[in-house]
Amino acid sequence: MLRSEKRTRNRASSILRESILRRIGLASCWWLLLALVATVSYAQNTPEQQGSPLKVSVNRVSLGVAVSDSNGRFIHDLKTSDFRIYDDGVEQPITNFLPVEEPAQVLLLIEGGPSVLFFAKGHVLAADQMVASLAPDDRVAIATYTKETESVIDFTTDKTEARMALRGINFAQGFGELNLFASVANAVEGLSRYSGKKTIVLLSTGVDTSPDANWDGLLAKLQIADVRIVAVSLAGDIRKPAKKKRLTADEKTKREQLAAGFAEGDQSLRNLSQATGGRVYFVRNERDFAKTYAEIADLLRHEYSIAFVPPALDGKVHELRVEVKKAGALAEHRPAYLASPGGEAQ
């Protein structure tokens, strides 16, 4: 990273930290709030990404598909013959098909640390209803991340146990770093050993502080992974500026830089979701969070999984398109995959 870029990032980091400290009056405990000391940096010129390499077999391309009608209602009674899948515009035969009734694996991946503790704990706990709304045979796991990913509860069909684990998360623990990109990559790699329908519900501000984040590398891995990411932003309350009638020129500059930092975080959540054919939600109050989690639970219950054999492992990114033989139907899925030579990507 160039020196000028580092200075810009450090300046924005300082503004973020100072803004939060003023709001909660904890200047003596500034170290608790290092979770928000840096804005998102894609660092495209860095050679490596934190965490172990992600290896995904591409001898079969699987993707989750959510289908809704013109009124936004999910369609749940489709069969293999109702779908057509295209690889770079060429139709491919479907080799595997799982209907919506097939159980799914859902990982609830939650940003940990003081930022959530002070500003968004209630928003996280509102996900309790989403867990309760999953199908009886769906399996749910919960993990948090700061510097590293920490398991809260492994996959279980016991929703009561999962909800108790969610309520028991201690957000006062954790590190100042927020290694979002590495944590997502590790989560996707962990899910690669499971078959069937897989979704990561990501509750995050979108801020990533890892010094060697490689966005391009992560994007390529997400495009070949058969995992859908549904992101929910937790930054709504954090970004609200303190009310003040008049601002100095320096304060205006700081607010502009602060807003730019959060805008980058928002874009990260959009990119993570879009790369996997998922969705992202930016919500502002408790009522909207409840509505959002209900919609996510509905989405998870109405996802098909289809697969095909890639026609060529040419090392290129291939465009994916799914059509449904039903008037007015909208199919949501990841837009591409990487056809890596040798049958795997790292």
Sequence and secondary structure as in RCSB ss.txt:
>XXXX:A:sequence
MLRSEKRTRNRASSILRESILRRIGLASCWWLLLALVATVSYAQNTPEQQGSPLKVSVNRVSLGVAVSDSNGRFI
HDLKTSDFRIYDDGVEQPITNFLPVEEPAQVLLLIEGGPSVLFFAKGHVLAADQMVASLAPDDRVAIATYTKETE
SVIDFTTDKTEARMALRGINFAQGFGELNLFASVANAVEGLSRYSGKKTIVLLSTGVDTSPDANWDGLLAKLQIA
DVRIVAVSLAGDIRKPAKKKRLTADEKTKREQLAAGFAEGDQSLRNLSQATGGRVYFVRNERDFAKTYAEIADLL
RHEYSIAFVPPALDGKVHELRVEVKKAGALAEHRPAYLASPGGEAQ
>XXXX:A:secstr
  HHHHHHHHHHHHHHHHHHHHHHT GGGGGGGGGGSS     TT S  SSS   EE SSEEEEEEEE TTS B 
    GGGEEEEETTEEE   EEE TTS EEEEEEEE SHHHHHHTHHHHHTTHHHHHTS TT EEEEEEESSSEE
EEEEEES HHHHHHHHHT  TT S S   HHHHHHHHHHHHTTS SEEEEEEEE      TT  HHHHHHHHHHS
  EEEEEE  TTTT     S   HHHHHHHHHHHHHHHHHHHHHHHHHHTTT  EE   SHHHHHHHHHHHHHHH
HTEEEEEE  S   SEEEEEEEEESSTT EEE   EEEE GGGEE 
